[in-house]
Amino acid sequence: MTTTFRDLIAANKRNSFLLVVLFVLFTAAVAMVLALGLMVYMDDRAAVHVNVARSAVVGVIAMVISLLVALLSYYEGDKMVLAVSGARPLAHKDDPQLYNVVEEMAIAAGVPMPRVYLIDDPAPNAFATGRDPKHATIAITTGLRTKLNREELQGVIAHEMSHIRNFDIRLMLLMAVLIGTIAMLSDLFWQMLRFGGSGSSSRSNKDSGKGGGMVMLVIFVIAVVLAIVAPILAQIIQLAVSRQREYLADASGVELTRDPRGLASALRKIDADPYELKTANRGTAHLFIANPVKKFEAMANSVFASHPPIKDRIARLEALVGQSGRGQ
């Protein structure tokens, strides 16, 4: 059976819901293990008399906090991203042609007109954000606006509009929350290790014996490994999802414009441009149409790449020439 874009949108909605559920449970589990590891480190008698109730309380608190963080990011995450990126709202009178292109692609995609923001930066790039098509925003840089012609601009806007239509914006916003929360828990664990101490180790060694010492070591090693692996694993999952979303947005963007050449040409210009986005950072890089941190583009074939290689994306688009209404 052929997969339609409606199927993909429905899958993104389901994935977003499951992501929140798994995120809350995973955060609670990580918090419980790290809390237990800290208790063992600061008082190794805890290895003999494991306080499950205390660990469970820590897990529940972490679950509530993670849920609140998820809700805050769901409703306010787009504003945070726009603020970090230095984006400012753009009115229709400021750039009628840009607004016309955005309106055309919104109509083609069957979604409400998103808000339009501008980032004052010579590096050509763009991203879409928001929790759903009714609360979506497209932001582009001044470099993108001045360096692309109308056909190329239309290709980029179609790509971003596809992220909105496919509900990628919601999925990736929630993925960013997961990464941030797990990283925060891990950082907190390392900070407490640095400034904490096991002042009762000598006393408890006499009380606990070899068995307690072994339990203590196992619990502590598991906590340390989890503090190292959890943020990395979460990021690898996020980046893998991000790469697939980019391929899908390229393809569905062509469905809107009926011509892959505009987006292919735009990606070629973006790739060749020497400027790097000044406000770029790892936390928001996956949102942009192309990785805004140039040095990371060299890692485009690795599991830590937020975007697939631009040359591969261009090749896929060029393969569509002749298969669309205007690409002949």
C-alpha positions in Angstrom: 0.0 0.0 0.0 1.3 3.5 -0.9 2.0 5.8 2.0 0.3 9.2 1.6 1.2 12.5 3.2 -1.9 12.2 5.4 -0.5 8.9 6.7 2.8 10.6 7.5 1.1 13.4 9.3 -0.9 11.0 11.4 2.3 9.1 12.2 4.0 12.3 13.3 1.1 13.1 15.6 1.2 9.6 17.1 5.0 9.8 17.5 4.7 13.1 19.2 2.2 11.7 21.8 4.4 8.6 22.3 7.5 10.7 22.6 6.0 12.7 25.5 5.0 9.5 27.3 8.3 7.9 26.8 10.2 11.1 27.6 8.4 11.4 31.0 9.0 7.8 31.9 12.6 7.8 30.7 13.4 11.0 32.6 11.9 9.6 35.8 14.0 6.4 35.4 17.2 8.3 34.7 16.5 10.6 37.7 15.9 7.6 40.0 19.1 5.9 39.0 21.2 9.0 39.2 19.7 9.9 42.6 20.5 6.4 43.9 24.0 6.7 42.6 24.4 10.1 44.4 23.0 8.7 47.6 25.5 5.8 47.4 28.4 8.2 46.6 27.6 10.5 49.5 26.8 7.8 52.0 27.8 4.3 51.0 25.7 2.8 53.8 22.8 3.4 51.4 24.2 0.5 49.3 23.2 -1.8 52.2 19.9 -0.2 53.1 18.7 1.1 49.8 15.9 3.6 50.3 13.6 2.7 47.5 10.9 5.1 48.7 13.3 8.0 48.6 14.4 7.1 45.1 10.8 6.7 44.0 10.0 10.2 45.3 12.9 11.6 43.4 11.6 9.8 40.3 8.1 11.1 40.7 9.4 14.7 41.2 11.5 14.3 38.1 8.5 13.0 36.2 6.4 16.0 37.3 9.2 18.4 36.4 9.8 16.8 33.0 6.0 17.0 32.3 5.9 20.7 33.2 9.0 21.3 31.1 7.4 19.5 28.2 4.2 21.6 28.5 6.2 24.8 28.8 8.2 24.0 25.7 5.1 22.9 23.9 3.4 26.3 24.4 6.4 28.6 24.6 9.2 26.7 22.9 8.8 28.5 19.5 9.1 31.9 21.3 12.3 30.7 23.0 13.8 29.5 19.7 13.0 32.8 17.9 14.5 34.8 20.8 17.7 32.7 20.8 17.9 33.1 17.0 17.5 36.9 17.2 14.5 36.8 14.9 12.0 39.8 14.7 8.5 39.8 13.2 8.1 41.0 9.7 4.9 42.7 8.4 3.4 42.4 4.9 4.3 46.0 4.1 8.0 45.3 4.9 8.4 42.6 2.2 5.3 42.1 0.0 7.0 39.6 -2.3 8.2 37.4 0.6 4.6 37.4 2.0 3.2 36.5 -1.3 5.5 33.5 -1.6 4.6 32.4 1.9 0.9 32.8 1.2 1.2 30.8 -2.0 2.8 27.9 -0.3 0.4 28.0 2.6 -2.5 27.8 0.2 -0.8 24.9 -1.7 -0.1 23.1 1.6 -3.7 23.7 2.9 -2.5 25.3 6.2 -3.1 28.7 7.8 -0.7 31.5 6.9 2.2 31.2 9.4 3.9 34.2 11.0 7.0 35.5 9.2 10.2 36.4 11.1 13.5 37.8 9.8 17.0 37.1 11.2 19.5 39.9 10.5 22.4 37.7 9.4 24.2 37.4 6.0 24.3 33.6 6.2 21.5 32.2 4.0 19.2 29.9 6.1 15.7 29.4 7.3 13.6 27.3 9.7 10.0 26.7 10.8 8.8 26.3 14.4 5.6 26.0 16.4 3.4 23.4 18.0 1.0 23.0 15.1 0.0 24.7 11.7 -2.3 27.2 13.6 0.6 28.4 15.7 3.5 28.1 13.2 6.3 30.5 12.3 8.7 30.6 9.4 12.0 32.5 10.0 14.5 33.4 7.3 17.8 35.3 7.4 18.5 38.5 5.5 21.2 36.5 3.7 18.7 34.1 2.3 16.3 36.9 1.3 19.0 38.8 -0.7 20.9 35.9 -2.2 18.1 33.8 -3.6 15.8 34.5 -6.6 12.1 34.1 -6.4 12.1 30.5 -7.6 14.8 29.5 -5.1 13.0 31.3 -2.3 9.8 29.5 -3.1 11.6 26.2 -2.9 12.9 27.0 0.6 9.6 28.3 1.8 7.9 25.1 0.4 10.4 23.0 2.4 9.6 24.9 5.6 5.9 24.8 4.9 6.2 21.0 4.6 7.6 20.8 8.1 4.5 22.7 9.2 2.1 20.6 7.3 3.7 17.3 8.3 3.8 18.3 12.0 7.6 18.0 12.0 7.7 21.3 14.0 5.9 19.7 16.9 7.9 16.5 16.8 11.3 18.2 16.7 10.3 20.7 19.4 9.5 17.9 21.7 12.7 16.1 20.7 14.7 19.2 21.7 13.0 19.2 25.1 14.0 15.6 25.6 17.7 16.3 24.8 17.7 19.4 27.1 16.2 17.7 30.1 18.4 14.6 29.9 21.4 16.8 29.5 20.3 18.9 32.5 20.0 15.8 34.7 23.4 14.5 33.6 25.0 17.9 34.3 23.4 18.1 37.7 24.7 14.6 38.5 28.3 15.6 37.6 28.1 18.9 39.5 26.9 17.1 42.6 29.7 14.6 42.3 32.2 17.4 42.0 31.0 19.4 45.0 29.7 16.5 47.1 31.7 13.9 49.0 31.5 10.5 50.7 32.5 11.6 54.1 31.1 8.5 55.7 33.0 6.0 53.6 35.5 4.8 56.2 32.8 4.4 58.8 30.4 2.6 56.5 33.1 0.3 55.2 33.3 -1.2 58.6 29.5 -1.6 58.8 28.7 -2.7 55.3 31.4 -5.3 54.5 32.4 -6.6 51.2 28.8 -7.3 50.0 27.7 -3.8 50.6 30.8 -2.4 49.0 30.1 -4.4 45.8 26.5 -3.3 45.7 27.7 0.3 46.1 30.2 -0.1 43.3 27.6 -1.6 40.9 25.0 1.1 41.6 27.5 3.9 41.3 29.0 2.5 38.0 25.5 2.2 36.5 24.7 5.8 37.5 27.9 7.1 36.0 27.4 5.1 32.7 23.9 6.3 32.4 25.0 9.9 33.0 27.4 9.5 30.1 25.3 7.4 27.7 21.8 8.8 28.2 22.4 12.3 26.7 24.4 10.8 23.8 21.8 8.1 23.0 19.0 10.7 23.2 20.9 13.0 20.8 21.6 10.2 18.3 17.9 9.4 18.2 16.9 13.0 17.8 19.4 13.5 15.0 18.3 10.3 13.1 14.7 11.6 13.2 15.9 15.0 12.1 17.7 13.7 9.0 14.7 11.7 7.9 12.4 14.7 8.4 14.7 16.8 6.1 14.4 14.2 3.2 10.6 14.1 3.7 10.4 17.9 3.7 12.4 18.2 0.5 10.1 15.7 -1.3 6.9 17.2 0.0 8.2 20.7 -0.8 8.5 19.6 -4.4 4.9 18.4 -4.3 3.9 22.0 -3.4 6.0 23.9 -6.0 5.9 21.1 -8.7 9.5 21.9 -9.5 12.5 20.5 -7.7 15.0 22.8 -9.4 14.3 25.9 -7.2 15.1 24.1 -3.9 18.1 22.2 -5.5 19.5 25.6 -6.6 18.8 27.2 -3.2 20.6 24.3 -1.4 23.6 24.6 -3.7 23.9 28.4 -2.9 23.5 27.8 0.8 26.2 25.1 0.7 28.6 27.3 -1.2 28.0 30.4 0.9 31.0 31.2 3.2 29.1 32.9 6.0 28.1 31.1 9.2 25.1 32.0 11.2 26.2 34.0 14.2 23.4 32.8 16.5 23.8 29.2 15.5 24.2 26.6 18.2 23.8 22.8 18.6 20.5 23.2 20.4 18.7 24.8 17.4 20.9 23.6 14.5 18.5 20.7 13.6 15.6 23.2 13.0 17.3 24.9 10.0 17.0 23.9 6.4 20.8 23.4 6.3 23.2 23.0 9.2 24.1 26.6 10.2 27.4 25.5 11.8 29.6 25.0 8.8 32.2 22.7 10.5 29.5 20.2 11.3 28.6 19.8 7.6 31.8 17.8 7.2 30.3 15.3 9.6 27.1 14.9 7.5 27.6 11.2 7.0 28.0 10.4 10.8 25.3 9.5 13.3 25.8 12.9 15.0 24.8 14.8 11.9 21.6 16.9 12.3 21.1 17.0 8.5 21.8 14.6 5.6 24.6 15.6 3.2 23.5 18.6 1.1 25.0 16.9 -2.0 22.8 13.9 -1.4 19.7 16.0 -1.0 20.5 17.9 -4.2 21.0 14.6 -6.1 17.6 13.4 -4.9 15.9 16.6 -6.0 17.6 16.5 -9.4 16.4 13.0 -9.9 12.8 14.3 -9.6 13.3 16.7 -12.5 10.9 15.5 -15.3 8.7 13.7 -12.8 6.9 16.9 -11.6 4.5 19.2 -13.5 7.0 22.0 -14.2 10.3 20.2 -14.0 10.3 19.2 -17.7 
